[in-house]
Amino acid sequence: MAPYDSVCEILDAQDYLTSCLNALFKNDVAEYAKHTGEDESSVQSQLESSMYAPPEELSASYTERYSAALKAICNNCQYSVGTPKKQDGLFNYIIDVTVTPNTSFQSAMNELETGTYYSEEEVDRALVELMEKYAAAPTYGAQTTVTVSLNFKTLSAAGAEDSEITSLIDTILPVE
C-alpha cells in the first residue's frame, strides 16, 4: 500500500492547491469544502464578504455590478498546478504553478486613475464600467512559473502578506 499511498498523497496535495485557487478565482468551492470539511455555503459566504466585496465607499447602486465584474475578472484567471514534488517530512511538497497573470484589475485601476471626474457618482460609474470592460476583454501578462511550498508552515501563514500563497495569488491577479 505504501506506493499507492505515496501517489495518492501527491495527487491529494495537487488537488488541494487547485481547489484553493479554484475557490478563490473560479468561485468553485465544492472541492475546497471537501478538503477542509467546511460547509460549501460557509466558504461561499466568506468569499463574498472578503474576495468579492466591493469597496466600502462605492455607492450602493453599483455594488452588485462591481461584485459581478470582479467575479468575472477572477474567473478569467489562468493557472495550472503542476505535480507536487515530495520533500522530507510529513506533508511537505514543492509545487510549480504555471500562471498567466490576469492584469485586468490592474488595467482598470490604471485607466481609472487617468480619468477626470467631477463627482463621486462619476467615479463609481467609471470604476464599474471599467471593471465590466476588463471582465469582458481581459488583459494578461507574460506566462510565468511560481514555485510554492505546500506544508503545514505555509498553510498556517497563507493569509500573511509575505507568504508564498499570497505571492502566488498576487501573481495570478495583480492588484498593484
CYANA upper distance limits for C-alpha pairs under 8 A (distance plus 0.5 A):
  1 MET  CA      5 ASP  CA      6.47
  2 ALA  CA      6 SER  CA      6.57
  3 PRO  CA      7 VAL  CA      6.83
  4 TYR  CA      8 CYS  CA      6.64
  5 ASP  CA      9 GLU  CA      6.40
  6 SER  CA     10 ILE  CA      6.84
  7 VAL  CA     11 LEU  CA      6.80
  8 CYS  CA     12 ASP  CA      6.39
  9 GLU  CA     13 ALA  CA      6.72
 10 ILE  CA     14 GLN  CA      6.83
 10 ILE  CA     83 THR  CA      7.89
 10 ILE  CA     84 PRO  CA      6.45
 10 ILE  CA     85 LYS  CA      8.05
 10 ILE  CA     86 LYS  CA      7.72
 11 LEU  CA     15 ASP  CA      6.52
 11 LEU  CA     83 THR  CA      7.90
 11 LEU  CA     84 PRO  CA      8.12
 12 ASP  CA     16 TYR  CA      6.45
 13 ALA  CA     17 LEU  CA      6.85
 13 ALA  CA     84 PRO  CA      7.46
 13 ALA  CA     93 TYR  CA      8.36
 13 ALA  CA    150 LEU  CA      8.27
 14 GLN  CA     18 THR  CA      6.66
 14 GLN  CA     81 VAL  CA      7.15
 14 GLN  CA     82 GLY  CA      7.64
 14 GLN  CA     83 THR  CA      6.79
 14 GLN  CA     84 PRO  CA      6.62
 14 GLN  CA     95 ILE  CA      8.38
 15 ASP  CA     19 SER  CA      6.42
 16 TYR  CA     20 CYS  CA      6.74
 16 TYR  CA     31 GLU  CA      8.41
 16 TYR  CA     32 TYR  CA      7.38
 16 TYR  CA     35 HIS  CA      7.07
 17 LEU  CA     21 LEU  CA      6.84
 17 LEU  CA     81 VAL  CA      7.85
 18 THR  CA     22 ASN  CA      6.50
 18 THR  CA     80 SER  CA      8.39
 18 THR  CA     81 VAL  CA      6.69
 19 SER  CA     23 ALA  CA      6.45
 19 SER  CA     28 ASP  CA      8.31
 19 SER  CA     29 VAL  CA      7.80
 19 SER  CA     31 GLU  CA      6.03
 19 SER  CA     32 TYR  CA      5.36
 20 CYS  CA     24 LEU  CA      6.89
 20 CYS  CA     32 TYR  CA      6.30
 21 LEU  CA     25 PHE  CA      6.42
 21 LEU  CA     26 LYS  CA      8.06
 21 LEU  CA    169 ILE  CA      8.49
 22 ASN  CA     26 LYS  CA      5.25
 22 ASN  CA     27 ASN  CA      6.83
 22 ASN  CA     28 ASP  CA      6.00
 22 ASN  CA     29 VAL  CA      7.58
 23 ALA  CA     27 ASN  CA      5.31
 23 ALA  CA     28 ASP  CA      5.14
 23 ALA  CA     29 VAL  CA      5.05
 23 ALA  CA     30 ALA  CA      8.40
 23 ALA  CA     32 TYR  CA      7.01
 24 LEU  CA     28 ASP  CA      8.17
 24 LEU  CA     47 LEU  CA      7.67
 24 LEU  CA     51 MET  CA      7.75
 24 LEU  CA     74 CYS  CA      8.39
 25 PHE  CA     71 LYS  CA      7.98
 25 PHE  CA     74 CYS  CA      5.20
 25 PHE  CA     75 ASN  CA      5.98
 25 PHE  CA     77 CYS  CA      7.18
 26 LYS  CA     71 LYS  CA      8.16
 26 LYS  CA     74 CYS  CA      6.87
 26 LYS  CA     75 ASN  CA      5.11
 26 LYS  CA     76 ASN  CA      8.44
 26 LYS  CA     77 CYS  CA      8.41
 27 ASN  CA     44 GLN  CA      8.22
 27 ASN  CA     71 LYS  CA      7.99
 27 ASN  CA     75 ASN  CA      7.90
 29 VAL  CA     33 ALA  CA      6.47
 29 VAL  CA     40 GLU  CA      6.66
 29 VAL  CA     43 VAL  CA      7.22
 29 VAL  CA     44 GLN  CA      7.21
 30 ALA  CA     34 LYS  CA      6.92
 30 ALA  CA     40 GLU  CA      6.63
 31 GLU  CA     35 HIS  CA      6.83
 32 TYR  CA     36 THR  CA      6.71
 33 ALA  CA     37 GLY  CA      5.97
 33 ALA  CA     38 GLU  CA      5.40
 33 ALA  CA     39 ASP  CA      6.52
 33 ALA  CA     40 GLU  CA      6.02
 33 ALA  CA     43 VAL  CA      7.52
 34 LYS  CA     38 GLU  CA      7.50
 38 GLU  CA     42 SER  CA      7.44
 38 GLU  CA     43 VAL  CA      7.37
 39 ASP  CA     43 VAL  CA      6.93
 40 GLU  CA     44 GLN  CA      6.56
 41 SER  CA     45 SER  CA      6.49
 42 SER  CA     46 GLN  CA      6.76
 43 VAL  CA     47 LEU  CA      6.81
 44 GLN  CA     48 GLU  CA      6.69
 45 SER  CA     49 SER  CA      6.76
 46 GLN  CA     50 SER  CA      6.65
 46 GLN  CA     51 MET  CA      8.46
 47 LEU  CA     51 MET  CA      5.57
 47 LEU  CA     52 TYR  CA      6.85
 48 GLU  CA     52 TYR  CA      5.54
 48 GLU  CA     53 ALA  CA      6.37
 49 SER  CA     53 ALA  CA      5.73
 52 TYR  CA     67 SER  CA      6.00
 52 TYR  CA     70 LEU  CA      6.95
 52 TYR  CA     71 LYS  CA      7.13
 53 ALA  CA     67 SER  CA      6.86
 54 PRO  CA     58 LEU  CA      7.32
 54 PRO  CA     63 THR  CA      6.38
 54 PRO  CA     66 TYR  CA      6.80
 54 PRO  CA     67 SER  CA      6.55
 58 LEU  CA     62 TYR  CA      7.31
 58 LEU  CA     63 THR  CA      7.14
 58 LEU  CA    124 ASP  CA      6.60
 59 SER  CA     63 THR  CA      7.22
 59 SER  CA    121 GLU  CA      7.87
 59 SER  CA    124 ASP  CA      7.15
 62 TYR  CA     66 TYR  CA      6.57
 62 TYR  CA    124 ASP  CA      7.54
 62 TYR  CA    125 ARG  CA      7.80
 62 TYR  CA    128 VAL  CA      7.39
 63 THR  CA     67 SER  CA      6.65
 64 GLU  CA     68 ALA  CA      6.61
 65 ARG  CA     69 ALA  CA      6.56
 65 ARG  CA    128 VAL  CA      7.13
 65 ARG  CA    132 GLU  CA      8.47
 66 TYR  CA     70 LEU  CA      6.60
 66 TYR  CA    128 VAL  CA      5.88
 66 TYR  CA    131 MET  CA      7.44
 66 TYR  CA    132 GLU  CA      8.27
 67 SER  CA     71 LYS  CA      6.62
 68 ALA  CA     72 ALA  CA      6.72
 69 ALA  CA     73 ILE  CA      6.66
 69 ALA  CA    128 VAL  CA      8.04
 69 ALA  CA    131 MET  CA      6.12
 69 ALA  CA    132 GLU  CA      5.61
 69 ALA  CA    135 ALA  CA      6.27
 70 LEU  CA     74 CYS  CA      6.61
 70 LEU  CA    105 PHE  CA      8.47
 70 LEU  CA    131 MET  CA      7.31
 70 LEU  CA    135 ALA  CA      7.76
 71 LYS  CA     75 ASN  CA      6.48
 72 ALA  CA     76 ASN  CA      6.89
 72 ALA  CA    135 ALA  CA      5.87
 72 ALA  CA    136 ALA  CA      8.36
 73 ILE  CA     77 CYS  CA      7.48
 73 ILE  CA    102 ASN  CA      8.36
 73 ILE  CA    104 SER  CA      7.25
 73 ILE  CA    105 PHE  CA      7.77
 73 ILE  CA    131 MET  CA      8.34
 73 ILE  CA    134 TYR  CA      7.49
 73 ILE  CA    135 ALA  CA      5.12
 73 ILE  CA    138 PRO  CA      7.54
 74 CYS  CA    173 LEU  CA      7.94
 76 ASN  CA    102 ASN  CA      7.76
 76 ASN  CA    135 ALA  CA      8.14
 76 ASN  CA    138 PRO  CA      7.63
 77 CYS  CA    100 THR  CA      7.99
 77 CYS  CA    101 PRO  CA      7.58
 77 CYS  CA    102 ASN  CA      6.00
 77 CYS  CA    172 ILE  CA      7.05
 77 CYS  CA    173 LEU  CA      7.54
 78 GLN  CA     99 VAL  CA      6.50
 78 GLN  CA    100 THR  CA      5.96
 78 GLN  CA    101 PRO  CA      7.52
 78 GLN  CA    102 ASN  CA      7.67
 78 GLN  CA    172 ILE  CA      7.69
 79 TYR  CA     97 VAL  CA      7.15
 79 TYR  CA     98 THR  CA      5.95
 79 TYR  CA     99 VAL  CA      4.90
 79 TYR  CA    100 THR  CA      6.85
 79 TYR  CA    172 ILE  CA      7.66
 80 SER  CA     97 VAL  CA      6.07
 80 SER  CA     98 THR  CA      5.61
 80 SER  CA     99 VAL  CA      7.11
 81 VAL  CA     95 ILE  CA      7.72
 81 VAL  CA     96 ASP  CA      6.94
 81 VAL  CA     97 VAL  CA      5.02
 81 VAL  CA     98 THR  CA      7.01
 82 GLY  CA     95 ILE  CA      6.58
 82 GLY  CA     96 ASP  CA      5.76
 82 GLY  CA     97 VAL  CA      6.14
 82 GLY  CA     98 THR  CA      7.90
 83 THR  CA     95 ILE  CA      6.93
 83 THR  CA     96 ASP  CA      7.88
 84 PRO  CA     93 TYR  CA      6.30
 84 PRO  CA     94 ILE  CA      6.13
 84 PRO  CA     95 ILE  CA      5.06
 84 PRO  CA     96 ASP  CA      7.82
 85 LYS  CA     93 TYR  CA      5.86
 85 LYS  CA     94 ILE  CA      5.66
 85 LYS  CA     95 ILE  CA      6.80
 86 LYS  CA     91 PHE  CA      8.48
 86 LYS  CA     92 ASN  CA      6.66
 86 LYS  CA     93 TYR  CA      5.14
 86 LYS  CA     94 ILE  CA      7.17
 87 GLN  CA     92 ASN  CA      5.79
 87 GLN  CA     93 TYR  CA      5.77
 87 GLN  CA     94 ILE  CA      7.51
 88 ASP  CA     92 ASN  CA      7.07
 91 PHE  CA    150 LEU  CA      8.11
 91 PHE  CA    151 ASN  CA      6.02
 91 PHE  CA    152 PHE  CA      7.62
 92 ASN  CA    149 SER  CA      7.76
 92 ASN  CA    150 LEU  CA      6.40
 92 ASN  CA    151 ASN  CA      5.05
 92 ASN  CA    152 PHE  CA      8.04
 93 TYR  CA    149 SER  CA      6.17
 93 TYR  CA    150 LEU  CA      5.56
 93 TYR  CA    151 ASN  CA      6.83
 94 ILE  CA    147 THR  CA      7.26
 94 ILE  CA    148 VAL  CA      6.26
 94 ILE  CA    149 SER  CA      5.07
 94 ILE  CA    150 LEU  CA      6.65
 95 ILE  CA    147 THR  CA      6.07
 95 ILE  CA    148 VAL  CA      5.87
 95 ILE  CA    149 SER  CA      6.80
 95 ILE  CA    150 LEU  CA      7.66
 96 ASP  CA    145 THR  CA      6.74
 96 ASP  CA    146 VAL  CA      6.16
 96 ASP  CA    147 THR  CA      4.89
 96 ASP  CA    148 VAL  CA      6.95
 97 VAL  CA    145 THR  CA      6.02
 97 VAL  CA    146 VAL  CA      5.70
 97 VAL  CA    147 THR  CA      6.68
 97 VAL  CA    148 VAL  CA      8.12
 98 THR  CA    143 GLN  CA      7.57
 98 THR  CA    144 THR  CA      6.34
 98 THR  CA    145 THR  CA      4.89
 98 THR  CA    146 VAL  CA      6.89
 99 VAL  CA    143 GLN  CA      6.03
 99 VAL  CA    144 THR  CA      5.83
 99 VAL  CA    145 THR  CA      6.42
 99 VAL  CA    146 VAL  CA      7.71
 99 VAL  CA    171 THR  CA      7.89
 99 VAL  CA    172 ILE  CA      6.54
100 THR  CA    140 TYR  CA      6.96
100 THR  CA    141 GLY  CA      6.58
100 THR  CA    142 ALA  CA      6.45
100 THR  CA    143 GLN  CA      4.69
100 THR  CA    144 THR  CA      6.82
100 THR  CA    172 ILE  CA      7.18
101 PRO  CA    140 TYR  CA      5.98
101 PRO  CA    141 GLY  CA      5.56
101 PRO  CA    142 ALA  CA      7.33
101 PRO  CA    143 GLN  CA      7.27
101 PRO  CA    144 THR  CA      8.49
101 PRO  CA    171 THR  CA      6.32
101 PRO  CA    172 ILE  CA      5.06
101 PRO  CA    173 LEU  CA      6.33
101 PRO  CA    174 PRO  CA      7.51
102 ASN  CA    138 PRO  CA      7.52
102 ASN  CA    139 THR  CA      6.54
102 ASN  CA    140 TYR  CA      5.10
102 ASN  CA    141 GLY  CA      7.01
102 ASN  CA    172 ILE  CA      6.53
102 ASN  CA    173 LEU  CA      5.65
102 ASN  CA    174 PRO  CA      7.48
103 THR  CA    107 SER  CA      6.48
103 THR  CA    138 PRO  CA      7.92
103 THR  CA    139 THR  CA      5.82
103 THR  CA    140 TYR  CA      5.56
103 THR  CA    141 GLY  CA      6.81
103 THR  CA    173 LEU  CA      6.84
103 THR  CA    174 PRO  CA      6.54
103 THR  CA    175 VAL  CA      8.26
104 SER  CA    108 ALA  CA      6.60
104 SER  CA    131 MET  CA      8.36
104 SER  CA    134 TYR  CA      5.85
104 SER  CA    135 ALA  CA      7.67
104 SER  CA    138 PRO  CA      5.79
104 SER  CA    139 THR  CA      5.48
104 SER  CA    140 TYR  CA      7.49
105 PHE  CA    109 MET  CA      6.76
105 PHE  CA    131 MET  CA      7.44
105 PHE  CA    134 TYR  CA      7.81
105 PHE  CA    173 LEU  CA      7.97
105 PHE  CA    174 PRO  CA      7.79
105 PHE  CA    175 VAL  CA      6.63
106 GLN  CA    110 ASN  CA      6.63
106 GLN  CA    174 PRO  CA      6.88
106 GLN  CA    175 VAL  CA      5.70
106 GLN  CA    176 GLU  CA      6.78
107 SER  CA    111 GLU  CA      6.61
107 SER  CA    134 TYR  CA      8.23
107 SER  CA    139 THR  CA      7.97
108 ALA  CA    112 LEU  CA      6.55
108 ALA  CA    127 LEU  CA      7.94
108 ALA  CA    130 LEU  CA      5.88
108 ALA  CA    131 MET  CA      6.45
108 ALA  CA    134 TYR  CA      7.21
109 MET  CA    113 GLU  CA      6.69
109 MET  CA    127 LEU  CA      8.20
110 ASN  CA    114 THR  CA      7.15
111 GLU  CA    115 GLY  CA      7.31
111 GLU  CA    130 LEU  CA      8.26
112 LEU  CA    123 VAL  CA      8.47
112 LEU  CA    126 ALA  CA      7.42
112 LEU  CA    127 LEU  CA      6.89
112 LEU  CA    130 LEU  CA      7.89
117 TYR  CA    122 GLU  CA      6.31
117 TYR  CA    123 VAL  CA      6.53
118 TYR  CA    122 GLU  CA      7.12
118 TYR  CA    123 VAL  CA      8.50
119 SER  CA    123 VAL  CA      7.06
120 GLU  CA    124 ASP  CA      6.63
121 GLU  CA    125 ARG  CA      6.60
122 GLU  CA    126 ALA  CA      6.48
123 VAL  CA    127 LEU  CA      6.50
124 ASP  CA    128 VAL  CA      6.77
125 ARG  CA    129 GLU  CA      6.56
126 ALA  CA    130 LEU  CA      6.49
127 LEU  CA    131 MET  CA      6.65
128 VAL  CA    132 GLU  CA      6.62
129 GLU  CA    133 LYS  CA      6.55
130 LEU  CA    134 TYR  CA      6.74
131 MET  CA    135 ALA  CA      6.52
132 GLU  CA    136 ALA  CA      6.71
133 LYS  CA    137 ALA  CA      6.73
134 TYR  CA    138 PRO  CA      5.31
134 TYR  CA    139 THR  CA      7.52
146 VAL  CA    168 LEU  CA      7.16
148 VAL  CA    164 GLU  CA      6.41
148 VAL  CA    165 ILE  CA      7.55
148 VAL  CA    168 LEU  CA      8.12
149 SER  CA    154 THR  CA      7.13
149 SER  CA    164 GLU  CA      7.71
150 LEU  CA    154 THR  CA      6.50
150 LEU  CA    155 LEU  CA      7.28
151 ASN  CA    155 LEU  CA      6.61
152 PHE  CA    156 SER  CA      6.59
153 LYS  CA    157 ALA  CA      6.84
154 THR  CA    158 ALA  CA      6.32
154 THR  CA    163 SER  CA      7.39
154 THR  CA    164 GLU  CA      7.40
154 THR  CA    165 ILE  CA      7.73
155 LEU  CA    165 ILE  CA      8.39
157 ALA  CA    163 SER  CA      6.56
158 ALA  CA    163 SER  CA      6.26
158 ALA  CA    164 GLU  CA      7.70
158 ALA  CA    165 ILE  CA      5.85
158 ALA  CA    166 THR  CA      6.77
159 GLY  CA    163 SER  CA      7.52
159 GLY  CA    165 ILE  CA      8.12
159 GLY  CA    166 THR  CA      6.93
160 ALA  CA    166 THR  CA      7.39
161 GLU  CA    166 THR  CA      6.68
161 GLU  CA    167 SER  CA      8.27
162 ASP  CA    166 THR  CA      7.27
162 ASP  CA    167 SER  CA      7.45
163 SER  CA    167 SER  CA      6.74
164 GLU  CA    168 LEU  CA      6.66
165 ILE  CA    169 ILE  CA      6.75
166 THR  CA    170 ASP  CA      6.58
167 SER  CA    171 THR  CA      6.64
168 LEU  CA    172 ILE  CA      6.77
169 ILE  CA    173 LEU  CA      6.69
169 ILE  CA    174 PRO  CA      8.30
170 ASP  CA    174 PRO  CA      5.26
170 ASP  CA    175 VAL  CA      7.47
